[in-house]
Amino acid sequence: MDERAGGAGQGARQRVAEHDDKTRAATIFDVARLAGVSHQTVSRVLNDLPNVRPATRARVEQAITQLRYVPSPAARALVTRRTRTLGLIVTGAPDYGPSSTALHFNEAARDARYAVITASMLETDAASMRSTAELLVRQNVEAIVLIAAQRAALDALDGIELGVPIVAVASEERGAMHRVWLDQYAGARLAVEHLIGLGHRAIRHVAGPLNAMDAAERVRGWAAALGDHGLPAREPLVGDWSPGSGYVHGRALAADPDMTAVFVSNDQMALGVMHALAEAGRSVPGDVSVVGFDDIPEAAFFAPPLTTIRQDFDALGRDAMAGVLTVLGDDDRMPAPRVPDLVVRTSTAAPSRDRAAVTS
């Protein structure tokens, strides 16, 4: 045999083997993309459920054959009858936003006659996240809602095959997950535009944790608004969402004579910032204007009452449930993102030098 022919034959066999490896690694999401349907529809076909059009079923079966897809036990776990049960995974500390969203999601689910099995997780390592999701699947949930504060929570479930849809409440998008969210970027821009409109030019930012998706979007909105007006964006000070970290950064900000305003990434840190400014003898808003984010119930009772960005967590929880009903109905059109509102109180005012110029 010609060595070149033998080599070519070996190369062809290797390519076939590589192709086989790739097809054996195909997931339910690959089948869904090839067939042009949702992975929920693929699950229905795999489990021989009704309410799938014959033409759609044929496309899915053709994609399964073409990809040589073999369903995993998790994909087979999709129940063959409706259980009207949902899974909810809430990650991170029990902060106001995620807790409120989870509460209102549960209320919306109850109104729709669904039961909810909830798993709360402080740690978001991949192994724990996946085992929790698989446990929910084994309890025959029809879908899983993930309220994710940190990227790690999304990354852990991105691309794994569960056989049920995942609706993520998150500021970033991942793979085949469906998503509902509040527009943190737009909210941050509202806060900064308010301060700029009052005449502030040196606007600092106290950011949330680096691994928090909401915090990253708020940094992005703050920087973009300043850039649009040709104003400098000094390095943000990074906190941990707590009043204590706001207090630490507030002491540093109090020593900055040029700074006249600060946008703080949540209301709890804003409370710490305002306390530190008061201790340093810098009045709010006389010397420094402060804007928070979230509009927690206590924000209206700070001294002075806090100007902040209000997030509608009630609506976000209901949007999560609406998203579940959408994907269970084999429709990928999720609720549109919501833009937070600016709530103006007395922690913001024009810079003192501007007020002096107006009154002189």
N, C-alpha and C positions, 0 to 999 in steps of 0.2 A: 504493500500500500504506500502511496505517495505520502511522505511525512507532512507535506503541506495540507493534503486532504485530511489526514488524520488530525492535524492541529486544528483545521477549520471545524471538523466534526466535534472535537472536544470543546472548542469555543462555543459552538452552537448549543451543545448539551449544557454547558455552564450557564449560557444565557437563559435557556429554558428553566434550569434549576433556580436561577435567580428570580425569574418571572414567577415560578411556582411559589417560592418563598414569599414574594410580595403578595400574591393572591391569597395565600394561606393566612397572611396577616391582615387581610381586609376586615374592616369593622362594619357594624350596622350603619355607621354614618357614611362610609364609602358607598355602600349599596344605595342609600338614600340619595346621595349626590348623583350617582350614575342614573338612577331611575327618575330623578327630578321630583322627589316627594320628600315628606318629612320622615324622620326615623321612627315616629310613632306609626306611620302607615306601614313601614317595613315590619314592625313588630306585629301589627295586625295580620299581615300576610303570613308571617312565620307561624303565628298561632291559629291560623285559619279562622279569623274572626269575621263577622259580617260587616256590612257598610263599607266595603271597598269595591269600587267600580271594576268590572271585569278587565277593562283596558289598563287600569292602574295596576291591578294584580298581575297582569301579564308582563308589564314593564318591570315590576319589582322582581318577579321570578326570573326574567331574562337577565337582570343585573346580578342576581344571586348566582346564576349559572356562569355568567361571564367572569365574575370575580372569584368563583369557586368558594363562595362564602360559607363558612360553617358557624352557625350561631353558638355563642357561649352559653353556659348555664344561666348567666345573668340575663341575657337577652330572652331566654326561654321563660324567665320568671314572670314575664308580663301575664297577668291573670287573664283567664278566658271568660271572666264575668266581671261586671262592674262592682267594685268594693266601696266606692265613694269614700275612699281614704287617701289622704295625701301625706307626704313626708315634708317636714320643715327642718332645715339645718340652720342654726343661728351661730355665727362664729364671732370670736373675740369677746371683750369685756361687755357686761350688760349696760352699755351706754344708752343715752336717751333715744337717739335716732333708731338704731337697730331694734331696741326693745319696743318702741312705739310701733314701728313697722310690723313687727311680728304680732303684736297685739291686734292690730287692725286687720292683718291678713287672717288671723284666726276668726275674727268676727265675720269677715266677708265669706270665709269658708263655711262657717256655721249657717249663715244666711242662705248659702247655696246648697245646704244639706250635705256637706262633706265633713268628715272627721279628720283631725290633724294629729299625727304623731310627731312630736317635737324632740329634737336632739340639740342641746346647747353645748358648744365646744369652745373652750378657751384656747386650746392649741389647734393649729391648722396644718400639722404635718401631713404629708401625702398618705401615709399608711392609715392614720386615724380617720382622715376624711373619707377615704375609700371604704374602709370597713364599716363606717357609720352609714354611708350611702347604700352599701350592699345589704346591711341589716334592715334598712327601711324597705328595700326591694323585696326581701324575703318575707316582709310583713304585708306584701301585696298592695303597696301603695300604687296609685295610678300615675303619680307624678311627684317630683321632688322640687321644693322651693328652697333655694340657697340664698340666705342673706349674708353677703360677704363684705367684710370691711377691708380685708387684706388680700393682696394678690395671690398669696399662697393658697388660699381657699379655692379660688378659681382654678389655679394651675393644677391643683391636686385632682380635680374632677374633669379637667379638660381632656376630651378624647376617649375617656374610658367608656366601656360599653355596659350600660345598666339595663337597657331594654325599656326604660321609661324616660319621658322627657324631663329635662331640668330647666327650671325657670330661675335665673339668677337675678337677684336685686343687687346690682353692682354698677360702679361707675365706668368699668372697662368691659370690653367684649371678649369672649373666648369661644373659639371653635363653633361647635354645633349647639351650644347653649342658647336658649332664648333669654331675653333680657328686658327688664324694666328698670328705670332709673330716674333720679332727679338730676337736673343739669347743674352740676357743681361749678363748672367753668362759667356758665352764664351768671350764676349767683354771685361768684367772686367779682365778676366784672361790674355787676350792679353796685356792690359795696364800694369798689374803688372809684367808679364813676360818680357816686354820691359825694365822696370826699373831694374829688377833683372839682366837682361842681361848686363845692363850698369855698374853693380857693386854695386847697392844700396842694403842695408840690413835693414835699418830703414825706412820703407815705411808706412806712415800714410794714413788715408782715411777720407775724408769729404763725408758723405753719404747724400742721399736725405731723404725726410720725411718718418717716420716709416710706414705710411699707404700706401705708394707708392710701387706697386709691382716691378717696374723696379729697384727702389732703393734697395729693399731687395735682388734681384738677383745679383746686382752689389756688394753688401756687401759679399754675399756668394762666388762670384768669386774671389774677393780680398783675402778673408781669405783662400780659398782653394789653391790659387797660393802660398801664403806665406807658408802655411802648407806643401805643396809639397817640398819646399826648406828648411824646418826646421827653418823658420824665424818667429819671434813673430808677432802676430796681436793684437796691442793695440786697446782699445775700440774706435770705429769710433766716429767722431764728426758729429752730425746730424743737417743738414741745411734744408732749405725750398725751394731749387732750385734757390733762388735769389742771385744776386751779393752781396747784403748786408749781408746775412747770411754767405757767403763765406768769406767776409771781417772780420767778427767777429771771425770766426774760424781760419782765417789766422793769426790774431794777436796772438792767443793762440799758434799756431804752430811755429810762429817766435821765441817764447821764449824757444823752445825745442832745445837744442844744439846738440842733437844726431840725430835728424831727418834730412835726406838728400833728401827725395823725398815724394811727396804726390800725391795720386790718388784721383781726385775729381769727384763726381758722375755726374756732368754736366758742360758744358762750362761756363755758367753764374756764377756759384759759383766759378769756377776756376779763373775767372776774378777778383772776390773779394779777393780770396786768394793771387793772385799775387800782387795785389795792396797793401795788408797788409804787405806782405813780403818786398816789395820795401820800404814802409814807415819805416819798422824796420831795414833797412840797409842790408837785406839778398837778394842777387841777385839771379835771375832766368836766367839761370840754374847754375850759378857759385857756389852758396851755396845750393840751393834747386831745384830739378827738379820737374816739375808739368805736370801731364797728366789730360786732361779733358775727356768729353764724350758727343757725339752727332755730333760734327763738324758743329756747326752753321756757317752761312756765315761769321760772324765777327771773327771767331777763327783764321783765317790766318792773321788777321791784329792786333791781340793783340801785346803787347810789352813785351817780345818777342812773335813771332807767336807760337800758342799753339799746342803742340803735343796732339792728341786726338783720340777718337774712333769714326769713321764715321758710322752713321746709315743711311741706304738707305730708307728714308721715302717715296720716290717716288715708289720704288718697293713694300714697305709694303702696300701702298694704292692700288696698282694694285693687290697685293695678296689678299687683302680683297674682291675686286670685283671678282677675280677668284674663291675665296671660295664661294661667293654667287652663281655664275653660277654652281659651282660643286654641291652644295646642292639642288639647284632648278632642277638640272638634276638627282636627286636621287642618288648621289654618295657621300660617306662620306670621300673620300680621299682628304684631304686638302693640300694646298701648304706646302712644307717643310719649317721649320724655317730658317731664314737667319742669318748668322754670320756676325757681323759688322767687319769693317776693321780698322787696326791701321794706322793712318796718322802721320808720324814723322816730326816734325818741330823743332824749336830751343829752346823750353822751357825745353828740356831734354838733359842731358849729363852725362858723368861719374862723380861720386863724386869727388869733388875738390882734396881730398887727393890722390885719385887714379891717377888723371891727373898729380899731382905734382910728384908722384912716377915714372910715366912713363917718365917725362921730366928731372928728376934729374940725 
